Each structure stands twice: as structure tokens, then as C-alpha cells.
Amino acid sequence: MPKTSNTDYDDDGLETFKRYKPRSLDELTTRTKFSKKEIQLIYQGFKQECPSGIVNEETFKHIYGQFFPFADTSSYARLVFATFDLRSSGCVTFEDFLICLSTLCRGSIEDRLRWIFTLYDTKKSGKITKDDFHVIVCAVYALLGNVASPCCDLETIREHTTTVFQRFDKSHQGYITMEDFMSFCLNDPNIIQSIDVLRTIV
Amino acid sequence: MASVAAWLPFARAAAIGWVPLAKHPLPPPPFRISRPGVLPSSPSTSTTSATTTSIGERRCDEKIILNVSGRRFECWRSTLEKYPESLLGSNEKEFFYDEDTREYFFDRDPDVFRVILNFYRTGKLHYPRHECIAAYDEELAFFGILPDIIGDCCYEDYRDRKRENTERLIDDRLHEDDDKIQPKPLSPRESMWRAFENPNTSTMASVFYYVTGFFIAVSVIANVLDTVACGPDPETGYPRSCGERFTRQFFCLDTACVMIFTVEYFLRLYAAPDRLKFVRSVMSVIDVVAIMPYYISLFMPHKGEVSGAFVTLRVFRVFRIFKFSRHSQGLRVLGYTLKSCASELGFLLFSLTMAIIIFATVMYYAEKTVVSTKFTSIPAAFWYTIVTMTTLGYGDMVPKTWAGKLVGGVCSLSGVLVIALPVPVIVSNFSRIYHQSQRADKMKAQRKARQSRIRLARNATSNAFVAAKRRHEQNLEDSNASGDKSIVNPFESQHHHLLRCLELTTDREFVEMGPDMLMSSGGGASLAAGSATAGFTNLGSRSRFLLHPRAWWCCKSRRRRKTSYKFNIRLHNRVFVSWVNPQGMDCILIGPQHKCLCRHKFAEHKTDFAQIPTERPILISCRQQGCRCVSFEYVANASGTSDPNCRCKHSLDNHATKPPYKCQKNCNCTGFSAPFTCTCGESANKHITLVETKEEREERGHPTGYATPYQAMGGLTGFSSLAEGYLRLDPSGRGRPDDDFLNQPITAMDHPILRVHASHEPDSAEAQSQLRRTGESEMDYYERRYQERQRLSRGIRAPSNPYDDDAKLTTGTRNDKPQSRRIIGSKK
């Protein structure tokens, strides 16, 4: 039954107006590794999608979903959002966003690997277990959506998880620490090269 | 600020009046006055004074340009800086500064921006009524303006719209939650509660719903019949009621009903998610009140006289009728209305009480003098006032004095007014709530159809997406092979690279979904939900799907690399050719066999383009040797054997083969023109042969069908393309008939097939059978559909003897007579 009372003229009709204004352009230029022009472009795009200047998880998922319109992006987007949401407050301001983006795009290889580790470390326990890997592999496969061929089932995902985990877990201790992860990745020329491939020109 | 600045000279000038009063000498002016005494009338007009130049220069410097989606706004910086918290007022706008054009660029709606800029100028924010509230809010949020500043003139409007919107959102979310919960397996208790709350969930639930409804009716009717006179008492001779005569029967009936109600109540109590809340709800109280009297009367010694308490209990039994409120939406709406009108009803009661007391007092004192008056006290006069004010007027108490009569008159008049006033409020509330609940029901029904539509659209988008990616990769390969580095959109290429990375990460490949999957994932629901006529249009679109070779698509990804050059350009660079009338309707979709004015068929023209030419119109020249045809030009009404004559009475063969197709006989014909009126009503020479690319055709909203590897497909996008424009119901033809036409009732005058369709439900077996079964070949499908239609038109619903079908297939006859069928059947 719809709401019928006419007496709620007080402020419950309007939700509190949240808005965030970033600090000046020059300050951001010094704090990040982006040029002024790039920051302008990024901010314009950012503001276009979330006019209030704050991204919450829902908006983030929506934006991420636009790049994969055929797929279920929510799980991967949630994981990525968790790494951006440094204060775990449920929302990301433009500055948080830009600083994280600057590490990802322009940071050193170690910085980027560290970010990957935090992404994989879904429980924030400081080490990656096989379950964490399973979560992330599932999320990546979900990005394929319904237009991928051959079809992927749970078995392929499990297999993929196992292969990757065994590759990392050299000492068979059942989990991967940050040091293991870093040393493994830094010694693998393939990974180093592939990370560079995904650079984006704004 | 700018406007105020113009008034500064006035303020300063008027301050001269302070000078004689000054306790101290006034401070020196902030600038050097070169020519004292000359104060300009307006700072913008004069340039001589130093005062104005300085002000003018300052202001000129601060004029800034705001470019909002191409519309340029200019304003003073000081105007914007009035609100430093907002985007334009703070340094946040520097993020949008374009140094090349020296302006601030915003990719936003310029119409709304006008309102926002006016806010900076005048300090008053208005809400443009025609704007959608969500879009307006988003603009406000973008520019960082609090909606609270909206001026009083628009604030009420804004609030109303906003509240409506939030209510709708909440509603939607609730429904979404409902939808989400549905697939989850429920515990028996939860599913029981759902069955109680919503009788449509299962057969069991609706059976329960109707059974309880029936027993409520039975118990109420019994309660009423209880008192009907039923012949005289054999002992005393007094008439007695049925209740007394058939005490045992009535008692049994009552017990049965109460048992059922009790069981129902306890089941509900068990199933309720929050039992305390349930017990306190109005419905549950009604339930208890309905069954309680029976149990109390069981334990009361009622053998003796009809005591007062016992009678009261019997009266309470009639409250069972309120149990119907679970079954009637209108009654529930009435309840909600009364609840929402509580303040109005309270006012009515209060004003009535006041009036009654006043008039009763006056009446009492006016009638006091009359001997043996019935107005013995003020409370006794209450009765008179109530009866008079409600315009009942029993006449058992009548004033005798003239004063009493006067007050009585005033009393009855005021009664009419007091009672009539709050009624419209209650009525309007009722209609509003009723419509809301109606709308909610309707929306629930529409949601399902809408969701399936959305899913279908989404699938189509993803297909287009994957196709774009493929095309892009193909282009990339081509350009790599040929060595030229054509300029590609950096966004697109990087995005496709991203998708490629995903493909490699997961070792999967993106493929387009065939129409089969499209239909099965989304189309099925809409098909089943559609009416008979909608089913017909769907069939039309399906036949277009079927045109393309399915088998080829399935193996597409494997064979792609081997496909020939020709194949690729036919898939990607197809041009669509149609014969278009002035209204833009494609009267004829050109196919390979259509004739050109050069006497050659369309298939003999150059229809494969390695690269679609950029100039328009696209020329489709003839490939035949010696033909000087520049571009394909369709000859109306030309059949294989006889060509139409021109208006100059000479045949087509007597005309030139290149524009302007002049007659070679000695006549003053300026060019071939057939004296033919198209079925669309326009004459043939008003039509043009239109050649367009896929994008252009899509822009016109006309169907483009599937990419096919065939030569010279022209405008053919499906089976329906063979029909003429006025027959086709897709956007390229006459379009979909309007809703009034589709929804008009089917009468005896209509086609028999239509009548048969109308006679049964849209989600019947007929609609189901429109879907192609899995493993059924195209011909089988059409044959089966034909047979079904035949059967329906003969009035036979159930599939007949399978031997019949065999016989028909082997003999190849479709209209076999009943006798022959019987013979074959008996043979078998």
C-alpha cells in the first residue's frame, strides 16, 4: 500500500545533500603523477557520472558495467572498489580516486603489484589463500557474461584457480604472503611486461 | 554584484548628507580624483574619469565565458563568486577550463544551466516545471547548489515532485526486492505466509482464500437467517424465529465456521514473521472479535433468560463480516482513507459536538416555558439537535415557541453545512488512494513484460558491442596488412584492447548470440504475454530472423579466418537499396531480381564495396559490359516479361540507358516516367531509389536485418521485405498500427483466423506453439504452424490423429477432405 499520510512535509522528503569538492587543481597536480590536462579530463569524466563528486559502490558498479554491457560486473567492481575505498567508509571522493589511479597508472612496478595484492587479498588478512583466489577468478569469469565461447562452468574456474595458486604457492604452505607475491611477480618477465601493456592514454 | 555596482555612485553621492554631521574628518578617497566635480552618471558609458576606467578595466578582466554543450554564456566572475561553495564559484571550475579556447566547457544540459546561471545573477533559484526532477537534481548536484535555496514560488512544486519521485523509487525497490526474494527457496513457514498474504502464489493459496471467503459468507447469512420468523411455537402458539426452531442445526453451522476461522487464525499466527505485530494488527483483532463470542457463549450459562451480555455477544458475531476486508480491496482502501482522513473526521466530530451543545442549550431555554415540553433538560435536547442537524427530523420532539422554531431552523441549516464541508476531502482522499492502489497493481503487471523487453534490448546491445569489437579488430588487421596506419579512436581501440586482454586471461572468446538465444532468453516471455495480434507482428520479425543461415553463424568463429575477402565486405560494407516514397516509406525493398532503367537486374550491378564511398548518393553502377548505367534506378511495375511503357507511349527499350533516360524515338519526352501509381497512393515518379549504409538506415529507424554473406541483397532484410511497403508493419513500411486499432474488439465481421485467435487466451497453446521447437527445421515449423491454423479454423483444438499428419505429408495435399482422411485412417 502506498504511503498515504500527507503530514510528512518536514525534511524527510529531501535526503541530505552530500557533495564533495576537491582541493585545487595545482595541489592535485603536485600530489599525483598526472598532468594538469589529464586531471581536468579525468575530473570531467568523473563529475559527469557522479555529479555529487562522491562515488559509492552502486555508482561504481554501474560505471564499471558500462564497459562490459553483457556481463555481470558487480563482483569484480566490488573488489576494485574495496581497494579504492581506503577509509572503508563506503564512498570514494575524487582525491582518493585520483591518488589510487595515479599509483595504478603511473606508479612503480612495486606499487602496482602491491595494489594487485590488496585486490586479491579479499579478506584483508595480509595473505592470499586459495579461497581469495577463487573469489577473484570467479569475478573475472563473470566479466565474460553470456557472450563468451566456449561456455565456462564452475569446473573450469576451479581448475584455473588451482593452476594459478600452485604457480604462486611454491612452498606449499597454503597461503601467499606479500613478499612471496612480490618476489614471484618481479621474477616473471611475462607479468612485468603485461602490466605495462595495460597503460591507458587519457 | 555587477548590478549593485552601478548604484554605488548614488550611495556615495547620497553620503554627502553625512558630511556636516561628521565628528571626524572623512578619510581620503581610495583613488586620486583627476577632475573633481565630474561624476559620471553611469560607469559603463563614460571613459573619461579615472574612477570609471579603473572600475571598467577591473570588470572587463573578470568577464568569463562558460560553454555549456556549445551554448556560450558570458558573465562576470564576481557574479559567480557570490556562492563560493558551488562549482562555478570556487576553484573547482578550473578543472573545466580549456586553455585553447579560453573558456570553461561543461558537457551538461544548457537549458537547465540557464536556470542555474540565473540563480547566480538574481540569487533566486527556480524550478522549471517541465524538467524531470531527477535530471534537475543531478544538474544541481553537479554545480554544487543546494536545492533548499529554491525560491518560494517554486519550492512547493519542487517538493511535491521530489516526494512523488522518492515514493516511486521506494516502491520500485520494494518490488525489486520482491522479485529477488521469489526465486529463493522458502521455508514452509515463509511460503505459508506468502500464500496467506497473496492468494495468487499457488493453487493451494487461492483455494484457501475462496474457502475462507465462502465460510465467512455462510456464517454471516446464518447469523441473519437466525432471526427470521419460522412458524408458531407448538407449545405457546407465539411466533418464533428459525434460530429457536433449528437450534441444533444453527449451532453446528456456527461451530463449523468458528472452527475454520480458529484454524485460520492460528495458522496465520504461526506463519507470521513478526507475531507480536500480527496480533496487534487490525485484521487480527477483527479475526479475534469474530470468533471470541462463540467461545465465550460456550462457557456461559445461557440456559436461562436472554441476558444482556448474551445478546451483546450475538451482536458481536456480525463483526465477522469485516473479515471480508481481506478479500476486498475497495474495503481496505476505504479503511486506509478513513485513517488518512482522521484529522478531517476529528474536525467533523468536534464541530458537530460543539454545534449540538450550543443548539441544545438554546433550545432548552427557549422551550422551558412550554408546559409538558419534551425538552426537559439539555441532554434531552441533544436528541432533537442531532436529528435536526443530520436533516433526519423524526418529528418526535417539536419546538412550540417561536424562538424554539427559529433556533430549530438555524440548527438544521447549519447542520447541512457542517456535515457537507469535510465530505469532499474524504472523497478526494479515497479516489487518490484508490487510484494509487490501482496503479500499483497495473505496474506490477507491466513490470514483467518490461523486464523481458529490457533483457532483449540488453542482449541486442551486447551483440552490437561484440560486433563492433570484431569489426574493429578486422579493420586493425586490414590496416596492418596494407601497411597504412589509419586514425582510430583511441578510446575504442583501448577498450577493445581491454576486452582482448580479458579474452586472453580467461582463454575465452566473445561471440555474438544467435537469434535462438535471443528469443529463448527474453522473447519467450513477451511472446507468451502478447495478444493474438502482437503474436502476429512477432511472427513477422521472426521470419526475418530465419532468413539468415543459422548454421553459418554457429561456426562463424571457426571459419572466420578463412572467409574470403568478398565475404567480409558483404558483411561489413553492405548497402541497402530501397524505393522510397516522399513520406520516407520503403515501398519496394530492392532485391537481386529488381530491374534497373538500364534493363539489367540489381544483381548485375556493383553491389560489393571494398570501402563505402564517402560522397552521397552512393552510386551503384552496372557491371554489364557496354552498359553506361551510372547508378541503379528502379523501374516501377517492371515484371520479367513485360516492361512498362513511358508516359510518352514508347516502351522502356526505346529509352536511353543512362540518365536522364531520354526517349530515342522522335518525341519530346524528357526522361522515362512510368504512368503508374504505387500502392502507397503516390505516383511512381515521386519515388526515389535510395542507397544507404547500415548506419544511415538505422538512423532512419528502418530494420537492417542480419549481416549476410549473399550478393546483391539490396534492401532485403527478411521474408516480409518481399511485401510492398503498405503491407509491411515494420518501421520501413506503414509501421505498427496504433494501439486503438490493435485493441479494438474482434467482431463477427473480422477474418475467421482473427476470431479464432480472439476466442482463447493469449498464453494458450496456440501462442506457445508459435515458438519454434528445438530441433525443428524451418520447413517443419512452417508446416506445423500451417496445420495448426487449419485445424483451428476448422474448429478442432486438440491435435488430431497422428496418422492424419503422416497421410498429409506423404500425399502432399493440405486440403484433404474428411472422407479421404477417414479412409486412410481405417486402412491403418
Interface residues (C-beta under 8 A of the other chain):
Chain A: M1 P2 K3 T4 S5 N6 D8 Y9 G13 L14 E15 F17 R19 K21 P22 S24 L25 I39 Q40 Y43 Q44 K47 Q48 P51 S52 G53 F67 F68 P69 F70 V140 Y141 L143 L144 G145 N146 V147 A148 S149 P150 C152 H160 V197 L198 T200 I201
Chain B: E85 L87 S90 N91 E92 E94 F95 F96 Y97 D107 E138 E139 A141 F142 G144 L146 P147 D148 R159 K162 R163 T166 E167 D171 R332 Y336 T337 K339 S340 N429 I433 Q436 S437 A440 R458 N459 T461 S462 N463 F465 V466 P490 Q494 H495 L498 L499 C501 L502 T505 T506 R508 E509 F510 V511 E512 M513 M517 S521 S557
